[in-house]
Amino acid sequence: MNGYMGQLLAVDLTREKVSEIPLDRGITKQFLGGTGYACRLLYDMMDASCDPLSPDNMLAFMTGPLTGTMAPCTGRHVVCGKSPLTGYWGESHSGGHFGAHLKFSGYDGLVIKGKAKRPVVIHIDEGSSKLLPGRDIWGTTTDVAQERLRNDLGPVKVACIGPAGENLVRYAGIMNAERAAARCGLGAVMGSKNLKAIAVGGSKEVALSDAKEFAEIAKESSAILRNMMSNLSQSGTAMYVDIAMMFNDMPIKYFQEVDFESDLINDKALGEILTGRIACYSCPIGCGRKVSLPEHDLTNISGPEYQTIASLGSNLLISDIRAIAIMNRLCNQYGLDTISTGGTLALAISLQELGKLDYNLEWGDSDRAIELIHAIANRDGFGNELAEGSMRLAAKYGAEDVALHVKGLEMPGHDPRAFAGMATVYAVAARGASHLEGDIYSIDMGADVRDLGIVASDRLDDENKG
């Protein structure tokens, strides 16, 4: 079966053993894509009742059959395991270039179990692999760790954790360049295993049945996407700020209000500090943004996406796009999920308003939010409580009915009251409050493709939506 490299890498950190597992063709036929394969693989290999931060939990980094080909938008990979944030299925997707280069290294994915005696790095190159010492980069931020590994190993692509993952923050993510597999706290699982990073390199090609025809179709598809997504290409995901405000979809003051100075944090505001665009592997759209903040000595850093602008901006009543860009930068360096970070901070401010706690928290205070991001990543002071996430924070202060989450996963920047279908998606998604489990909000916004049985519906009507 073409589209696959034909093998997985299995890493036992406790035994310091690396081995290869043939790709199960039966599973690839049953479950198309990396998430399905990872789910079946972990179902067969691990005890679902294990502590998520114990050596018994397993992590799977998986790609799909199109990853690493010239088909458009095929640079993504998924990381799966048991979530330390929710205690349920954990699944986190990331763009960038790591997924494609994992396949170029000779593997469709890797599965990791156990715990190393000391910090380590997994190095994979052209079908060979080994464990390297990672003590010298333990404690470093994600940008420093990646730079040092590239200096030591050459032009590798790196997926790594920062101090948040090392300190077992329950919503720590895994960074590659400045793209994140952020949700569900799987960076903390890496930290619990003393695994700082995975570095991949190689030039193996993905086999195709008819490379010429595939290339023609890929070229046509890229042209269609480039045309269809021209607004996204030009403005980035921040373009959705104005749309969200129009539909009352934006989280404002922890989903308590509907009015906000959105023109201070939309794509036009971001444009004032914009210095370039970022595209993931084989992507004709290039929705990523580069921004510069010379007053903070920051040049061409990754700009905040819509979800970050919503979670760390309007959700906290912060209307300074520069402050949001700094918070985004810090979360990337520490390896924090910006959605869960913003959601947990917003809950904490709400609890202070209710008199449940007193930690000098105020809506709109970006300086205090920045202080708390540092504290969360390092589990310092009140940051240690915030590092546990919304569900546990609310339980500690007897305010479970105030916390906004599903299965323990903080809500992203979409109000389920704005689109009835989104409420269903949040409710049934295996990992909790995820806006990526279905495109029903597109239908609620008017998408109508009757040839495919898709009929636009009233966004506020929940009939036939679960």
RODO-2510 file (C-alpha; in nm, 4 decimals, decimal comma):
residues 466
     n   res          X          Y          Z
     1     m     0,0000     0,0000     0,0000
     2     n     0,1595     0,3260    -0,1075
     3     g     0,1607     0,6446     0,0985
     4     y     0,3276     0,4672     0,3892
     5     m     0,6873     0,4023     0,4898
     6     g     0,5868     0,0601     0,6209
     7     q     0,7203     0,0717     0,9756
     8     l     0,6935     0,2359     1,3152
     9     l     0,9670     0,3012     1,5665
    10     a     0,9085     0,1670     1,9190
    11     v     1,1076     0,3274     2,2009
    12     d     1,1241     0,1785     2,5520
    13     l     1,2852     0,4502     2,7610
    14     t     1,3058     0,2382     3,0752
    15     r     1,5027    -0,0381     2,9024
    16     e     1,6821     0,2080     2,6720
    17     k     1,5753    -0,0082     2,3796
    18     v     1,4733     0,0981     2,0291
    19     s     1,3064    -0,1402     1,7837
    20     e     1,0972    -0,1394     1,4679
    21     i     0,7356    -0,2534     1,4315
    22     p     0,5957    -0,3384     1,0873
    23     l     0,3007    -0,1200     0,9951
    24     d    -0,0193    -0,3233     1,0262
    25     r    -0,1881    -0,3052     0,6867
    26     g    -0,5147    -0,4215     0,8366
    27     i    -0,5235    -0,1236     1,0689
    28     t    -0,4379     0,1205     0,7878
    29     k    -0,7392    -0,0093     0,5951
    30     q    -0,9690     0,0192     0,8960
    31     f    -0,8455     0,3561     1,0197
    32     l    -0,7345     0,6068     0,7587
    33     g    -0,4960     0,8637     0,9032
    34     g    -0,2627     0,8938     1,1970
    35     t    -0,5211     0,9503     1,4711
    36     g    -0,7128     0,6320     1,3975
    37     y    -0,3979     0,4228     1,3780
    38     a    -0,2641     0,5711     1,7033
    39     c    -0,5939     0,5058     1,8801
    40     r    -0,5981     0,1402     1,7762
    41     l    -0,2282     0,0986     1,8539
    42     l    -0,2549     0,2397     2,2061
    43     y    -0,5784     0,0477     2,2691
    44     d    -0,3888    -0,2743     2,2003
    45     m    -0,0622    -0,1839     2,3742
    46     m    -0,1402     0,0065     2,6950
    47     d    -0,3497    -0,0169     3,0110
    48     a    -0,6208     0,2482     2,9865
    49     s    -0,6406     0,2711     3,3669
    50     c    -0,2785     0,3866     3,4051
    51     d    -0,1777     0,7146     3,5642
    52     p    -0,1187     0,9558     3,2724
    53     l     0,2098     1,0706     3,4274
    54     s     0,3375     0,7201     3,5013
    55     p     0,5853     0,5217     3,2890
    56     d     0,2934     0,2990     3,1839
    57     n     0,1335     0,5746     2,9775
    58     m     0,2388     0,5698     2,6142
    59     l     0,2790     0,8413     2,3527
    60     a     0,2273     0,7900     1,9816
    61     f     0,3534     1,0406     1,7237
    62     m     0,1742     0,9517     1,4009
    63     t     0,1422     1,0675     1,0428
    64     g    -0,1061     0,9786     0,7678
    65     p    -0,0653     0,8418     0,4145
    66     l    -0,0578     1,1891     0,2556
    67     t     0,1939     1,3336     0,5020
    68     g     0,5217     1,4161     0,3323
    69     t     0,3792     1,4102    -0,0202
    70     m     0,3307     1,7077    -0,2515
    71     a    -0,0435     1,7121    -0,1797
    72     p    -0,1427     2,0470    -0,0268
    73     c    -0,1567     2,0951     0,3494
    74     t     0,0000     1,7587     0,4323
    75     g     0,2602     1,8593     0,6873
    76     r     0,0545     1,7771     0,9938
    77     h     0,1105     1,5103     1,2552
    78     v    -0,0774     1,4001     1,5655
    79     v     0,0384     1,3108     1,9165
    80     c    -0,1815     1,0753     2,1177
    81     g    -0,1812     0,9293     2,4689
    82     k    -0,3724     0,9476     2,7948
    83     s    -0,4212     1,3103     2,8953
    84     p    -0,2948     1,4245     3,2371
    85     l    -0,5367     1,7172     3,2131
    86     t    -0,8558     1,5184     3,1566
    87     g    -0,7682     1,1598     3,2457
    88     y    -0,9220     1,0542     2,9149
    89     w    -0,8057     1,0173     2,5576
    90     g    -0,5490     1,2824     2,4704
    91     e    -0,5009     1,3955     2,1112
    92     s    -0,3092     1,6944     1,9829
    93     h    -0,2466     1,8011     1,6245
    94     s     0,0311     2,0186     1,4909
    95     g     0,1346     2,1780     1,1657
    96     g     0,4859     2,2752     1,0700
    97     h     0,7415     2,0407     0,9158
    98     f     0,8051     1,7756     1,1810
    99     g     0,5438     1,5281     1,0530
   100     a     0,6734     1,5257     0,6961
   101     h     1,0325     1,4851     0,8103
   102     l     0,9371     1,2025     1,0441
   103     k     0,8333     1,0140     0,7324
   104     f     1,1478     1,1240     0,5480
   105     s     1,3430     0,9645     0,8344
   106     g     1,1887     0,6302     0,7399
   107     y     0,8935     0,5897     0,9771
   108     d     0,5185     0,6468     0,9718
   109     g     0,5272     0,7125     1,3428
   110     l     0,6811     0,6259     1,6735
   111     v     0,5398     0,4935     1,9978
   112     i     0,7109     0,5659     2,3293
   113     k     0,6747     0,3990     2,6682
   114     g     0,8588     0,3872     2,9996
   115     k     1,0707     0,6516     3,1688
   116     a     1,4352     0,7341     3,1112
   117     k     1,6692     0,7446     3,4119
   118     r     1,7878     1,0878     3,3066
   119     p     1,6868     1,3452     3,0389
   120     v     1,7186     1,2075     2,6853
   121     v     1,6644     1,2966     2,3202
   122     i     1,5443     1,0517     2,0556
   123     h     1,7405     1,1010     1,7317
   124     i     1,6054     0,9411     1,4122
   125     d     1,7845     0,9689     1,0793
   126     e     1,7399     0,7692     0,7575
   127     g     1,5923     0,4678     0,9309
   128     s     1,8455     0,4555     1,2145
   129     s     1,7726     0,5751     1,5667
   130     k     1,9364     0,6176     1,9051
   131     l     1,8935     0,7768     2,2447
   132     l     2,1157     1,0751     2,3163
   133     p     2,1831     1,2518     2,6484
   134     g     1,9533     1,5490     2,7004
   135     r     2,0741     1,6853     3,0313
   136     d     2,2469     1,9873     2,8749
   137     i     1,9199     2,1119     2,7239
   138     w     1,6930     2,0142     3,0140
   139     g     1,5564     2,3339     3,1636
   140     t     1,5912     2,5349     2,8426
   141     t     1,3067     2,6979     2,6547
   142     t     1,1840     2,5320     2,3367
   143     d     1,3583     2,7759     2,1028
   144     v     1,6942     2,7300     2,2746
   145     a     1,6596     2,3509     2,2849
   146     q     1,5793     2,3325     1,9136
   147     e     1,8673     2,5615     1,8184
   148     r     2,1176     2,3581     2,0194
   149     l     1,9974     2,0304     1,8688
   150     r     2,0268     2,1698     1,5163
   151     n     2,3784     2,2885     1,5960
   152     d     2,4712     1,9436     1,7260
   153     l     2,2838     1,7189     1,4811
   154     g     2,2566     1,9221     1,1617
   155     p     1,9386     2,0196     0,9734
   156     v     1,6932     1,8161     1,1831
   157     k     1,3319     1,8941     1,2645
   158     v     1,2638     1,8881     1,6357
   159     a     0,9583     1,8277     1,8544
   160     c     1,0373     1,9250     2,2123
   161     i     0,9019     2,0387     2,5448
   162     g     0,9917     2,3450     2,7469
   163     p     0,9994     2,4052     3,1225
   164     a     0,6188     2,3639     3,1420
   165     g     0,6439     2,0050     3,0230
   166     e     0,9405     1,9352     3,2489
   167     n     0,7450     2,0724     3,5461
   168     l     0,4418     1,8595     3,4543
   169     v     0,2011     2,1457     3,3906
   170     r    -0,1135     1,9567     3,3002
   171     y    -0,1663     2,1535     2,9785
   172     a     0,1937     2,1602     2,8567
   173     g     0,2335     2,1204     2,4816
   174     i     0,4981     1,9970     2,2396
   175     m     0,6610     2,2509     2,0083
   176     n     0,8176     2,2081     1,6642
   177     a     0,9712     2,5350     1,5497
   178     e     0,6888     2,7640     1,6705
   179     r     0,4082     2,5241     1,5831
   180     a     0,2444     2,3398     1,8700
   181     a     0,0822     2,0086     1,9500
   182     a    -0,0667     2,1990     2,2390
   183     r    -0,3867     2,0444     2,3659
   184     c    -0,4456     1,7810     2,6355
   185     g    -0,1135     1,8198     2,8199
   186     l     0,0869     1,5629     2,6278
   187     g     0,3983     1,7747     2,6801
   188     a     0,3687     1,6850     3,0494
   189     v     0,3671     1,3177     2,9499
   190     m     0,6982     1,3737     2,7689
   191     g     0,8294     1,5488     3,0787
   192     s     0,7213     1,2619     3,3034
   193     k     0,9291     1,0305     3,0838
   194     n     1,2389     1,2544     3,0999
   195     l     1,2078     1,2925     2,7234
   196     k     1,3125     1,6439     2,6226
   197     a     1,2959     1,6156     2,2456
   198     i     1,2670     1,4082     1,9309
   199     a     1,4919     1,5091     1,6401
   200     v     1,4269     1,3684     1,2925
   201     g     1,6180     1,3907     0,9663
   202     g     1,6477     1,2052     0,6400
   203     s     1,5595     1,2105     0,2733
   204     k     1,3566     0,8961     0,2164
   205     e     1,0702     0,9384    -0,0294
   206     v     0,7067     0,8475     0,0245
   207     a     0,6094     0,5816    -0,2301
   208     l     0,3255     0,6695    -0,4671
   209     s     0,1385     0,4409    -0,7066
   210     d     0,1443     0,6954    -0,9884
   211     a     0,3719     0,9850    -0,8987
   212     k     0,3042     1,1776    -1,2191
   213     e    -0,0741     1,1726    -1,1891
   214     f    -0,0516     1,2424    -0,8165
   215     a     0,1639     1,5491    -0,8838
   216     e    -0,0868     1,6812    -1,1388
   217     i    -0,3778     1,6404    -0,8970
   218     a    -0,1771     1,7963    -0,6150
   219     k    -0,0925     2,0966    -0,8337
   220     e    -0,4580     2,1458    -0,9285
   221     s    -0,5700     2,1104    -0,5667
   222     s    -0,3115     2,3622    -0,4503
   223     a    -0,4318     2,6146    -0,7054
   224     i    -0,7935     2,5679    -0,5955
   225     l    -0,7022     2,6089    -0,2288
   226     r    -0,4861     2,9122    -0,2976
   227     n    -0,7832     3,0775    -0,4665
   228     m    -1,0438     2,9671    -0,2121
   229     m    -0,8327     3,0658     0,0870
   230     s    -0,6924     3,3944    -0,0420
   231     n    -0,8419     3,5895     0,2496
   232     l    -0,6888     3,3483     0,5007
   233     s    -0,3572     3,3729     0,3204
   234     q    -0,3672     3,7512     0,3204
   235     s    -0,4953     3,8068     0,6745
   236     g    -0,4178     3,4901     0,8709
   237     t    -0,6513     3,3302     1,1229
   238     a    -0,6887     3,6678     1,3003
   239     m    -0,9349     3,7496     1,0220
   240     y    -1,1893     3,5445     1,2167
   241     v    -1,1966     3,7973     1,5023
   242     d    -1,4413     4,0237     1,3175
   243     i    -1,6481     3,7260     1,1999
   244     a    -1,6620     3,5878     1,5532
   245     m    -1,7820     3,9214     1,6853
   246     m    -2,0542     3,9319     1,4203
   247     f    -2,1883     3,5929     1,5308
   248     n    -2,1272     3,6456     1,9070
   249     d    -1,8814     3,3558     1,8839
   250     m    -1,5904     3,5334     2,0557
   251     p    -1,5161     3,4488     2,4201
   252     i    -1,5354     3,7790     2,6081
   253     k    -1,4715     3,7990     2,9828
   254     y    -1,4844     3,4209     3,0189
   255     f    -1,7896     3,3957     2,7902
   256     q    -1,9866     3,6405     3,0096
   257     e    -2,0167     3,9383     2,7742
   258     v    -2,0675     4,0146     2,4043
   259     d    -1,9128     4,3604     2,3588
   260     f    -1,5398     4,4201     2,3176
   261     e    -1,2968     4,6504     2,1356
   262     s    -1,2202     4,3831     1,8794
   263     d    -1,0720     4,6288     1,6312
   264     l    -0,7705     4,6488     1,8641
   265     i    -0,6933     4,2768     1,8301
   266     n    -0,8155     4,1807     1,4813
   267     d    -0,6094     4,1144     1,1682
   268     k    -0,5729     4,4857     1,0979
   269     a    -0,4335     4,5455     1,4458
   270     l    -0,1994     4,2496     1,4022
   271     g    -0,0963     4,4008     1,0690
   272     e     0,0615     4,6923     1,2568
   273     i     0,3337     4,4610     1,3878
   274     l     0,3332     4,2156     1,0952
   275     t     0,6675     4,1435     0,9272
   276     g     0,6029     3,8264     0,7271
   277     r     0,4146     3,5016     0,6726
   278     i     0,4775     3,1403     0,7743
   279     a     0,3710     2,8353     0,5758
   280     c     0,3716     2,4773     0,6950
   281     y     0,5041     2,1936     0,4782
   282     s     0,3414     2,1807     0,1315
   283     c     0,0890     2,4496     0,2196
   284     p    -0,0209     2,6958    -0,0507
   285     i    -0,2041     2,9145     0,2011
   286     g     0,0594     3,0301     0,4489
   287     c    -0,1764     3,1521     0,7217
   288     g     0,0983     3,1840     0,9848
   289     r     0,2205     3,5318     1,0747
   290     k     0,5572     3,6738     1,1723
   291     v     0,5583     3,9824     1,3912
   292     s     0,8217     4,2099     1,5400
   293     l     0,8197     4,4076     1,8630
   294     p     1,1360     4,6214     1,8515
   295     e     1,0537     4,7794     2,1873
   296     h     1,0975     4,4294     2,3369
   297     d     1,3912     4,3271     2,1145
   298     l     1,1738     4,0665     1,9379
   299     t     1,2107     4,0269     1,5612
   300     n     1,0191     3,7933     1,3289
   301     i     0,8641     3,5863     1,6035
   302     s     0,5535     3,3751     1,5467
   303     g     0,2418     3,5901     1,5701
   304     p    -0,0684     3,4857     1,7649
   305     e    -0,3354     3,2800     1,5879
   306     y    -0,7078     3,3452     1,6358
   307     q    -0,7397     3,0942     1,9195
   308     t    -0,4594     3,2637     2,1105
   309     i    -0,5993     3,6113     2,0457
   310     a    -0,9364     3,4933     2,1745
   311     s    -0,8107     3,3011     2,4777
   312     l    -0,5422     3,5441     2,5974
   313     g    -0,7078     3,8560     2,4585
   314     s    -1,0845     3,9068     2,4666
   315     n    -1,1322     3,6217     2,7136
   316     l    -0,9228     3,8197     2,9662
   317     l    -1,0464     4,1606     2,8422
   318     i    -0,6956     4,2366     2,7145
   319     s    -0,7120     4,4576     2,4059
   320     d    -0,3392     4,5163     2,3459
   321     i    -0,2262     4,3082     2,0452
   322     r     0,1378     4,3606     2,1430
   323     a     0,0786     4,2170     2,4888
   324     i    -0,1024     3,9202     2,3337
   325     a     0,1947     3,8638     2,1009
   326     i     0,4291     3,8625     2,4012
   327     m     0,2076     3,6140     2,5869
   328     n     0,1968     3,3949     2,2790
   329     r     0,5751     3,4076     2,2590
   330     l     0,6106     3,3091     2,6248
   331     c     0,3678     3,0197     2,5891
   332     n     0,5624     2,8941     2,2866
   333     q     0,8936     2,9202     2,4702
   334     y     0,7656     2,7499     2,7839
   335     g     0,5580     2,4991     2,5874
   336     l     0,2088     2,5921     2,7095
   337     d    -0,1301     2,5489     2,5440
   338     t    -0,2519     2,9061     2,4940
   339     i    -0,6182     2,7968     2,4998
   340     s    -0,5959     2,6233     2,8370
   341     t    -0,3668     2,8958     2,9732
   342     g    -0,6192     3,1662     2,8862
   343     g    -0,9138     2,9587     3,0050
   344     t    -0,7538     2,8845     3,3414
   345     l    -0,6496     3,2483     3,3940
   346     a    -1,0021     3,3654     3,3084
   347     l    -1,1495     3,1201     3,5583
   348     a    -0,9106     3,2436     3,8268
   349     i    -1,0149     3,6069     3,7702
   350     s    -1,3799     3,5008     3,7843
   351     l    -1,3164     3,3207     4,1151
   352     q    -1,1560     3,6358     4,2560
   353     e    -1,4641     3,8355     4,1526
   354     l    -1,6765     3,5823     4,3400
   355     g    -1,4598     3,6179     4,6495
   356     k    -1,3311     3,2620     4,6290
   357     l    -0,9631     3,3651     4,6215
   358     d    -0,7441     3,6733     4,6376
   359     y    -0,4331     3,6832     4,4201
   360     n    -0,4414     4,0388     4,2815
   361     l    -0,6220     3,9432     3,9615
   362     e    -0,8064     4,1875     3,7367
   363     w    -0,9637     4,1775     3,3937
   364     g    -0,7557     4,3522     3,1303
   365     d    -0,4302     4,3398     3,3293
   366     s    -0,1789     4,2089     3,0746
   367     d     0,1210     4,2651     3,3041
   368     r    -0,0295     4,0387     3,5690
   369     a    -0,1217     3,7791     3,3045
   370     i     0,2394     3,7765     3,1825
   371     e     0,3632     3,7311     3,5404
   372     l     0,1296     3,4357     3,5854
   373     i     0,2411     3,2673     3,2625
   374     h     0,5942     3,2627     3,4062
   375     a     0,4552     3,1309     3,7347
   376     i     0,2499     2,8579     3,5672
   377     a     0,5392     2,7221     3,3633
   378     n     0,7650     2,7132     3,6689
   379     r     0,4896     2,6064     3,9125
   380     d     0,5790     2,9050     4,1277
   381     g     0,3367     3,0284     4,3963
   382     f    -0,0212     3,0591     4,2715
   383     g     0,1099     2,9375     3,9352
   384     n     0,1317     2,5915     4,0892
   385     e    -0,2470     2,5917     4,1341
   386     l    -0,3089     2,7339     3,7877
   387     a    -0,0816     2,4650     3,6385
   388     e    -0,3419     2,2057     3,7362
   389     g    -0,5996     2,3446     3,4917
   390     s    -0,9544     2,4744     3,5267
   391     m    -1,1286     2,1584     3,6447
   392     r    -0,8950     2,1049     3,9406
   393     l    -0,8695     2,4765     4,0234
   394     a    -1,2484     2,5046     4,0424
   395     a    -1,2731     2,1901     4,2550
   396     k    -1,0184     2,3271     4,5039
   397     y    -1,2276     2,6399     4,5610
   398     g    -1,5676     2,4708     4,5522
   399     a    -1,6688     2,6383     4,2271
   400     e    -1,7171     2,3490     3,9865
   401     d    -2,0230     2,5155     3,8361
   402     v    -1,8170     2,8191     3,7303
   403     a    -1,5461     2,6386     3,5303
   404     l    -1,5951     2,6151     3,1534
   405     h    -1,4562     2,2868     3,0226
   406     v    -1,5654     1,9544     2,8772
   407     k    -1,4078     1,6448     3,0313
   408     g    -1,1505     1,8790     3,1875
   409     l    -1,0357     2,0373     2,8601
   410     e    -1,0801     2,4141     2,8517
   411     m    -1,3119     2,5568     2,5862
   412     p    -1,1533     2,7086     2,2747
   413     g    -1,2499     3,0432     2,1249
   414     h    -1,5960     2,9433     2,0042
   415     d    -1,9119     3,0005     2,2060
   416     p    -2,1456     2,6997     2,1728
   417     r    -2,4398     2,9349     2,2159
   418     a    -2,3458     3,0995     1,8855
   419     f    -2,3660     2,7739     1,6891
   420     a    -2,5892     2,4974     1,8185
   421     g    -2,3875     2,2388     1,6279
   422     m    -2,0721     2,3342     1,8158
   423     a    -2,2360     2,2430     2,1443
   424     t    -2,2853     1,8909     2,0107
   425     v    -1,9258     1,8752     1,8895
   426     y    -1,7951     1,9763     2,2332
   427     a    -2,0190     1,7229     2,4035
   428     v    -1,9251     1,4197     2,1941
   429     a    -1,5574     1,4844     2,1125
   430     a    -1,3459     1,2126     2,2709
   431     r    -1,0878     1,4571     2,4056
   432     g    -1,3340     1,7147     2,5383
   433     a    -1,3956     2,0744     2,4296
   434     s    -1,2475     2,0682     2,0812
   435     h    -1,3542     2,2736     1,7824
   436     l    -1,1654     2,0450     1,5429
   437     e    -1,3805     1,7333     1,5718
   438     g    -1,6345     1,8469     1,3144
   439     d    -1,7097     2,1249     1,0672
   440     i    -2,0741     2,1597     1,1644
   441     y    -2,0209     2,5293     1,2436
   442     s    -1,9530     2,5782     0,8721
   443     i    -2,3030     2,4499     0,8060
   444     d    -2,4406     2,6727     1,0802
   445     m    -2,2678     2,9650     0,9070
   446     g    -2,4389     2,8867     0,5769
   447     a    -2,2337     2,6195     0,3983
   448     d    -2,4648     2,4384     0,1576
   449     v    -2,3349     2,1537    -0,0608
   450     r    -2,6420     1,9540    -0,1508
   451     d    -2,4528     1,7109    -0,3718
   452     l    -2,2885     1,5884    -0,0511
   453     g    -2,6073     1,6041     0,1519
   454     i    -2,4947     1,9185     0,3333
   455     v    -2,7804     2,1626     0,3855
   456     a    -2,7361     2,4961     0,5618
   457     s    -2,9345     2,5353     0,8832
   458     d    -3,0309     2,7929     1,1415
   459     r    -2,7231     2,8322     1,3609
   460     l    -2,9356     2,8732     1,6760
   461     d    -3,1567     2,5716     1,6075
   462     d    -3,0382     2,2469     1,7677
   463     e    -3,2800     2,0224     1,5775
   464     n    -3,1037     1,7336     1,3987
   465     k    -2,7713     1,8326     1,5563
   466     g    -2,7418     1,5551     1,8067
***
